[in-house]
Amino acid sequence: NFLDQLTRNRWVLIAVLMITYSLQSLTITASKQQSGGGFAYDATAVVLLAEALKLVFALAMLPPPARRALDPSVSLPYVVPAVLYMVQNRLVFEALRYLLPPEYQLWNNLKLLTTSIVYRVVIRKQLRVLQWIALILLAVGMSLATQSQTCSRTKEAQETSTDTSSSWNMWTGIGIMMTISWCSAVAGVANEWLIKKSANVLEANVWLYTYGTLACCIQLGSAGWVRLLRLEGFTAATWFVVFCNAILGQSIAFLFRYADQIVKLYAVCAAMGFTTLVSVLFFGFEVQFQMLAGYITSMISVSLYYAPPDLLNKADSEVLAAVSCSTRASVLLDA
């Protein structure tokens, strides 16, 4: 059907992931600013609602026969990625409590290296030396793209802040980001492995989100449930965070089914570029040379990782000749 064809299209999934990933950080920051620098709502409650909404989406898309055939006895392995994702999603709010958004984006690049290492160890997919160089280039490029923003924002914060604990807050935030990176790497690779083994990606999603919802319910506690039932601190931005997280989770699951972790890494990095483009067009954001150099480095990384080895070993004259022949053939066909 149409939905199945749509979810099998890798480019559609990448586009959805880019948009929702960009909106996620923007809306979380917006909800933080509305509540005076902190969060008026319980972040665990937001993660719980997002997991519950993901579960509703997965059950709604699962065909009735498959829904009736769900077997809980095969679901226990999904506990590991579900709990790790819950911890990661909760820590994102804590990281943004201690770090400025550009600083968060900078340290979020740790995921590039941790995911590559875990992917190699668990999936045991061998990577060429050139592909490892491409991944390192990707991390360097994304660091360059975000560092200029971080430096300017940090300098501004230091000039306006009289809090002597700002250095401690920075290191606390960095520690949280390191934890997020390893949680994301292990959870993502484990989830990809389980999804590729499953007969149906929607069935895998049901078990993942079921255990994720249960883990959030346990973590919320009695006081958290009281605040959630009252919808304490919830605004339009808060509900948008919930919705973005739910759509993001679905797109990542299908991307794992029909692609892999490395494609997701490049898609997330592309989302950072997309966020910058939106900021330039609608918010008057100024692009600096260092940022542009970072994105160009990242594009070189994509070329090195995905280009066929024989293409990379060709002389420039051979590549130009092939392009020229292809252009002439297309012109003759049009004629």
C-alpha positions in Angstrom: 0.0 0.0 0.0 0.9 3.7 -0.1 2.3 3.8 3.5 4.4 0.7 3.0 5.9 2.2 -0.2 6.5 5.5 1.6 8.3 4.0 4.5 10.5 1.9 2.2 11.7 5.1 0.5 15.1 5.9 2.1 15.1 9.5 0.9 11.6 10.2 2.4 12.7 8.8 5.7 15.9 10.9 5.7 13.9 14.0 4.9 11.4 13.3 7.8 14.2 12.6 10.2 16.0 15.8 9.2 12.9 17.9 9.8 11.8 16.3 13.1 15.4 16.2 14.5 15.8 19.9 13.8 12.4 20.8 15.3 13.1 18.7 18.4 16.0 20.8 19.6 14.3 24.0 18.6 11.1 23.2 20.4 12.8 21.9 23.6 14.8 25.1 23.8 11.6 27.2 23.2 9.8 25.4 26.0 12.8 26.0 28.3 12.8 29.7 27.5 9.1 30.0 28.1 9.5 28.7 31.7 12.3 31.1 32.6 15.4 29.1 31.9 14.2 25.7 33.3 11.3 23.4 32.5 7.9 24.1 34.1 6.8 20.6 33.1 8.2 17.3 34.2 10.6 16.1 31.4 10.0 12.5 32.3 6.3 13.0 31.7 7.0 14.4 28.2 9.2 11.4 27.4 6.4 9.1 28.7 3.8 10.8 26.5 6.1 10.6 23.5 6.7 6.9 24.0 2.9 6.3 24.5 2.2 8.2 21.2 4.8 6.1 19.4 3.1 3.0 20.7 -0.3 4.2 19.5 1.2 5.0 16.0 2.8 1.5 15.8 -0.4 -0.3 16.8 -2.5 1.7 14.4 -0.2 0.9 11.5 0.1 -2.8 12.4 -2.4 -4.9 10.4 -5.1 -6.6 12.6 -4.0 -10.1 11.9 -0.4 -9.2 13.0 -1.8 -7.4 16.0 -3.7 -10.5 17.2 -0.6 -12.6 16.6 1.7 -10.6 18.9 3.7 -12.9 21.1 5.1 -11.3 24.3 7.5 -14.2 24.8 9.8 -13.0 22.0 9.7 -9.4 23.2 12.2 -9.5 26.1 15.3 -8.4 24.1 13.6 -5.1 23.4 13.9 -4.2 27.1 17.6 -3.2 26.6 17.2 -0.6 23.8 13.9 0.6 25.3 15.5 1.5 28.7 18.5 3.0 27.1 16.4 5.2 24.8 14.3 6.3 27.8 17.5 7.3 29.7 18.9 9.1 26.6 15.6 11.0 26.0 15.5 12.1 29.6 19.1 13.2 29.7 18.6 15.4 26.6 16.5 17.7 28.8 19.2 17.6 31.5 21.9 18.4 29.0 20.0 21.4 27.7 19.6 22.6 31.3 23.4 22.9 31.7 24.5 23.7 28.1 23.6 26.3 25.5 21.9 24.9 22.4 25.1 25.4 20.2 27.2 23.7 22.9 24.7 20.8 23.0 25.0 20.4 19.2 28.8 20.4 19.4 29.0 17.7 22.0 26.2 15.8 20.3 28.8 15.0 17.7 30.3 12.4 20.1 27.5 10.1 18.8 29.3 9.9 15.5 32.3 8.1 16.9 30.6 6.1 19.6 28.0 4.8 17.2 30.7 3.9 14.6 32.6 1.9 17.2 29.6 0.0 18.6 28.3 -0.6 15.0 31.6 -2.2 14.1 31.8 -4.4 17.2 28.1 -5.5 17.4 27.1 -5.7 13.7 30.6 -6.8 12.7 30.3 -5.1 9.4 33.8 -4.3 8.2 34.6 -0.8 7.1 37.3 0.2 4.7 40.1 2.5 6.1 38.8 5.2 3.8 35.3 4.9 5.4 36.8 5.3 8.9 38.6 8.4 7.6 35.3 9.7 6.3 33.6 9.2 9.7 36.4 11.1 11.4 36.1 13.8 8.8 32.4 13.9 9.5 33.0 14.5 13.3 35.6 17.2 12.5 33.3 18.9 10.0 30.3 18.9 12.4 32.6 20.2 15.2 33.8 23.1 12.9 30.2 23.9 11.9 29.0 24.2 15.5 32.2 25.5 17.2 31.8 29.1 16.0 28.3 29.3 17.3 29.4 27.8 20.6 32.3 30.2 21.1 30.2 33.3 20.4 27.3 32.1 22.6 29.6 31.1 25.4 31.4 34.5 25.3 28.1 36.3 25.5 26.9 34.1 28.4 30.2 34.8 30.3 29.8 38.5 29.8 26.3 38.6 31.2 26.6 35.9 33.9 27.8 36.4 37.4 27.3 32.8 38.4 30.7 31.3 39.6 29.4 27.8 38.9 29.2 28.3 35.1 32.4 26.2 34.6 30.9 23.4 36.8 27.7 23.5 34.7 29.7 23.2 31.5 31.6 20.1 32.7 28.3 18.6 34.1 26.7 19.1 30.7 29.7 17.5 28.9 29.5 14.5 31.3 25.8 14.1 30.5 26.5 14.3 26.7 29.1 11.5 27.0 26.5 9.3 28.7 23.9 10.2 26.0 26.4 9.3 23.3 27.1 5.8 24.6 23.4 5.2 25.4 22.4 6.3 21.9 25.1 4.1 20.3 24.3 0.9 22.2 20.5 1.4 22.0 20.6 2.3 18.3 22.8 -0.6 17.2 20.8 -3.1 19.4 17.5 -1.8 18.0 18.8 -2.0 14.4 19.9 -5.6 15.0 16.5 -6.5 16.5 14.5 -4.7 13.8 16.4 -6.4 11.0 15.8 -9.8 12.6 12.1 -9.2 13.1 9.5 -10.2 10.5 7.8 -6.8 10.7 9.2 -3.5 11.7 5.9 -2.4 13.1 5.8 -5.4 15.4 9.3 -4.6 16.6 8.2 -1.0 17.2 5.3 -2.2 19.4 7.6 -4.1 21.7 10.2 -1.3 21.8 7.6 1.4 22.7 5.7 -0.9 25.1 8.8 -1.4 27.2 9.8 2.3 26.8 6.4 3.4 28.1 6.6 1.0 31.1 10.1 2.2 31.9 8.9 5.8 31.9 5.9 4.9 34.0 8.2 3.4 36.7 10.6 6.4 36.6 7.8 9.0 36.8 6.9 8.3 40.4 3.8 9.3 42.3 4.6 13.1 42.4 5.3 13.0 38.6 2.0 11.3 38.0 0.2 14.1 39.9 1.9 16.7 37.8 1.2 14.8 34.6 -2.5 14.4 35.4 -2.8 18.1 36.0 -0.7 18.8 32.8 1.4 21.1 35.0 3.6 23.4 32.9 2.3 22.1 29.6 2.1 24.6 26.7 1.7 24.4 22.9 5.5 24.1 22.6 5.5 21.2 25.1 2.9 19.2 23.1 4.9 19.9 19.9 8.0 18.4 21.6 5.9 15.3 22.3 4.7 15.1 18.7 8.2 15.6 17.2 9.7 12.9 19.4 7.0 10.5 18.4 7.5 11.1 14.6 11.3 11.1 15.0 11.1 7.6 16.7 9.0 6.2 13.9 11.3 7.5 11.1 14.4 6.2 12.9 12.9 2.7 13.2 12.0 2.5 9.5 15.5 3.9 8.6 17.1 1.0 10.6 14.9 -1.5 8.7 15.7 -0.3 5.2 19.1 1.3 5.8 21.6 1.4 8.8 23.1 3.4 11.6 25.6 5.1 9.3 22.9 6.5 7.1 21.2 7.8 10.3 24.4 9.5 11.3 24.7 11.4 8.0 20.9 12.2 8.1 21.3 13.7 11.6 24.3 15.8 10.5 22.3 16.9 7.5 19.6 18.0 9.9 22.0 20.4 11.6 22.7 21.9 8.2 19.0 22.1 7.5 18.5 23.9 10.9 21.1 26.4 9.9 19.5 27.1 6.5 16.1 27.6 8.2 17.7 30.0 10.7 19.3 32.0 7.8 16.0 32.3 5.9 13.6 33.0 8.7 15.6 34.3 11.7 18.4 36.4 10.1 21.1 34.0 11.3 24.6 34.9 10.0 26.7 32.1 8.4 30.4 32.3 9.3 33.3 30.9 7.3 34.1 28.3 10.0 30.6 26.9 9.8 30.6 26.8 6.0 34.0 25.0 6.1 32.5 22.4 8.5 29.6 21.6 6.2 31.9 21.4 3.1 34.1 18.9 5.1 31.0 16.9 5.9 30.0 16.7 2.3 33.5 15.5 1.4 33.0 12.9 4.1 29.8 11.7 2.5 31.5 11.4 -0.9 34.4 9.4 0.6 32.1 7.0 2.5 29.6 6.2 -0.2 31.6 6.5 -3.4 32.6 3.2 -5.0 36.3 2.3 -4.4 37.0 2.0 -8.2 35.6 5.6 -8.7 37.9 7.0 -6.0 40.9 5.3 -7.6 40.2 6.7 -11.1 42.1 9.6 -12.6 40.4 12.9 -13.1 40.5 12.5 -16.9 38.6 9.2 -16.7 35.9 10.7 -14.5 35.5 13.7 -16.8 35.3 11.4 -19.9 32.6 9.3 -18.2 30.6 12.4 -17.3 31.0 13.8 -20.8 29.8 10.5 -22.4 26.8 10.4 -20.0 25.8 14.0 -20.9 26.0 13.3 -24.7 23.9 10.1 -24.3 21.2 12.0 -22.4 21.2 14.8 -25.0 20.8 12.3 -27.8 17.9 10.5 -26.0 16.1 13.8 -25.5 16.5 14.6 -29.2 
